[in-house]
């Protein structure tokens, strides 16, 4: 899954799922633009009180089991994401790609795998023409589970 977070600085996050994405999980270019457009700050007399909560969007990005190789089924979603990231209105934003895993295996192994998966998404996006200086990647391992009730669920990958 890819989570995109937008604030004053846009942050994009990646989380991998092992299952095939359903149609409901696919987002259109228009959906992505809406999700990634930074929220408007309310008027304030002081920047000290200014707080812009980041917006988020999750995308399903599939990888081979126990691998950082992006599956062909995820390419269209990543291509749409790259298209949006290259739009004029998005060109000043930076993105962070976060990789996540489920709780199977050791913490160190999952940390490394999540870092490799996030880096694979960043590499894909740069090959699609998104400026690399706008992209960062980080692995979260299994520290931030999507389904906390079932730590080994595929939804956490």
C-alpha positions as CSV (number, residue, x, y, z in Angstrom):
1,X,0.0,0.0,0.0
2,X,1.2,3.5,-0.7
3,X,0.2,6.2,1.7
4,X,0.6,9.8,0.5
5,X,0.6,12.5,3.1
6,X,0.3,16.2,2.2
7,X,0.9,19.2,4.4
8,X,3.1,22.3,4.0
9,X,5.5,19.7,2.8
10,X,4.0,16.7,0.9
11,X,4.9,13.3,2.2
12,X,4.1,10.2,0.3
13,X,4.2,6.8,2.1
14,X,4.4,3.4,0.8
15,X,3.1,0.2,2.3
16,X,3.2,-3.1,0.4
17,X,0.4,-5.6,0.2
18,X,0.9,-9.2,-0.9
19,X,-2.7,-9.7,-2.2
20,X,-4.0,-8.5,-5.5
21,X,-5.7,-5.0,-5.2
22,X,-9.4,-4.8,-5.6
23,X,-11.0,-2.3,-8.0
24,X,-12.0,-0.2,-5.0
25,X,-8.4,0.3,-4.0
26,X,-7.4,1.7,-7.4
27,X,-7.4,5.5,-7.4
28,X,-7.9,7.6,-10.5
29,X,-5.7,10.6,-11.4
30,X,-8.5,12.9,-10.2
31,X,-8.7,11.0,-6.9
32,X,-5.0,11.4,-6.4
33,X,-5.0,15.1,-7.3
34,X,-7.8,15.7,-4.7
35,X,-6.0,13.6,-2.1
36,X,-2.6,15.2,-2.6
37,X,-3.6,18.8,-2.9
38,X,-2.3,20.5,0.2
39,X,-5.1,21.7,2.5
40,X,-5.7,25.4,2.8
41,X,-4.5,26.9,6.1
42,X,-7.1,28.9,7.9
43,X,-6.5,32.6,8.4
44,X,-4.5,33.3,11.5
45,X,-2.8,36.4,12.9
46,X,0.1,34.4,14.1
47,X,2.2,31.7,12.4
48,X,2.8,30.3,15.9
49,X,-0.8,29.0,15.8
50,X,-0.6,27.7,12.2
51,X,-1.0,24.0,12.0
52,X,-1.7,22.2,8.8
53,X,-2.5,18.5,9.2
54,X,-1.1,16.4,6.4
55,X,-3.6,14.8,4.0
56,X,-3.1,11.0,3.3
57,X,-3.9,8.6,0.6
58,X,-3.2,4.9,0.6
59,X,-2.5,2.9,-2.6
60,X,-2.0,-0.8,-3.0
61,X,1.4,-1.6,-4.4
62,X,2.1,-5.3,-4.8
63,X,5.5,-6.9,-4.5
64,X,6.7,-10.5,-5.0
65,X,6.6,-12.4,-1.7
66,X,9.7,-11.7,0.4
67,X,10.9,-9.3,-2.3
68,X,11.2,-5.7,-3.2
69,X,10.3,-6.4,-6.9
70,X,7.1,-4.5,-7.8
71,X,4.6,-6.7,-9.6
72,X,3.3,-5.7,-13.0
73,X,-0.2,-5.4,-11.5
74,X,0.9,-2.3,-9.5
75,X,2.5,-0.5,-12.4
76,X,-0.7,1.3,-13.6
77,X,-1.3,2.7,-10.1
78,X,2.3,3.9,-9.8
79,X,2.1,5.4,-13.3
80,X,-1.0,7.4,-12.4
81,X,0.8,8.5,-9.2
82,X,3.8,9.7,-11.2
83,X,1.5,11.6,-13.6
84,X,0.0,13.5,-10.7
85,X,3.4,14.2,-9.1
86,X,4.5,15.8,-12.3
87,X,1.5,18.1,-12.6
88,X,2.4,21.8,-12.4
89,X,0.4,22.3,-9.2
90,X,2.4,19.5,-7.5
91,X,5.9,20.5,-8.6
92,X,6.8,22.3,-5.4
93,X,5.8,19.4,-3.2
94,X,8.2,16.8,-1.7
95,X,7.1,13.2,-1.2
96,X,8.2,10.6,1.3
97,X,7.6,6.9,0.5
98,X,7.2,4.7,3.5
99,X,7.5,0.9,3.3
100,X,5.7,-1.3,5.8
101,X,5.6,-5.0,6.5
102,X,3.5,-7.4,8.6
103,X,4.8,-8.8,11.9
104,X,6.0,-12.1,10.4
105,X,9.8,-12.6,10.8
106,X,12.3,-10.6,12.8
107,X,12.1,-6.8,13.3
108,X,15.5,-6.3,11.6
109,X,14.5,-8.4,8.6
110,X,11.2,-6.6,8.2
111,X,12.9,-3.2,8.6
112,X,15.3,-4.0,5.8
113,X,12.6,-5.3,3.5
114,X,10.4,-2.3,4.1
115,X,13.3,0.0,3.3
116,X,14.0,-1.9,0.0
117,X,10.3,-1.7,-1.0
118,X,10.1,2.0,-0.3
119,X,13.3,2.5,-2.4
120,X,11.8,0.4,-5.2
121,X,8.8,2.7,-5.4
122,X,11.1,5.8,-5.4
123,X,13.1,4.2,-8.2
124,X,10.0,3.5,-10.2
125,X,8.7,7.1,-9.8
126,X,12.1,8.6,-10.8
127,X,12.1,6.4,-13.9
128,X,8.7,7.8,-14.7
129,X,10.1,11.3,-14.6
130,X,9.5,12.5,-11.0
131,X,12.5,14.5,-9.9
132,X,14.5,12.4,-7.4
133,X,15.2,15.4,-5.2
134,X,11.5,15.5,-4.4
135,X,11.4,11.9,-3.2
136,X,12.6,10.3,0.0
137,X,12.1,6.8,1.2
138,X,11.9,5.3,4.7
139,X,11.1,1.8,6.0
140,X,8.8,1.4,8.9
141,X,9.0,-2.4,9.2
142,X,6.1,-3.6,11.3
143,X,6.1,-0.6,13.7
144,X,2.9,1.0,12.2
145,X,0.5,-1.8,11.4
146,X,-2.6,-1.0,9.4
147,X,-4.5,-4.0,11.0
148,X,-3.3,-4.0,14.7
149,X,-5.8,-6.7,15.6
150,X,-4.0,-9.2,13.3
151,X,-0.3,-8.3,13.1
152,X,0.4,-11.0,10.5
153,X,-2.4,-10.0,8.1
154,X,-1.6,-9.3,4.5
155,X,-3.1,-5.8,4.9
156,X,-0.1,-4.9,7.0
157,X,2.3,-5.6,4.1
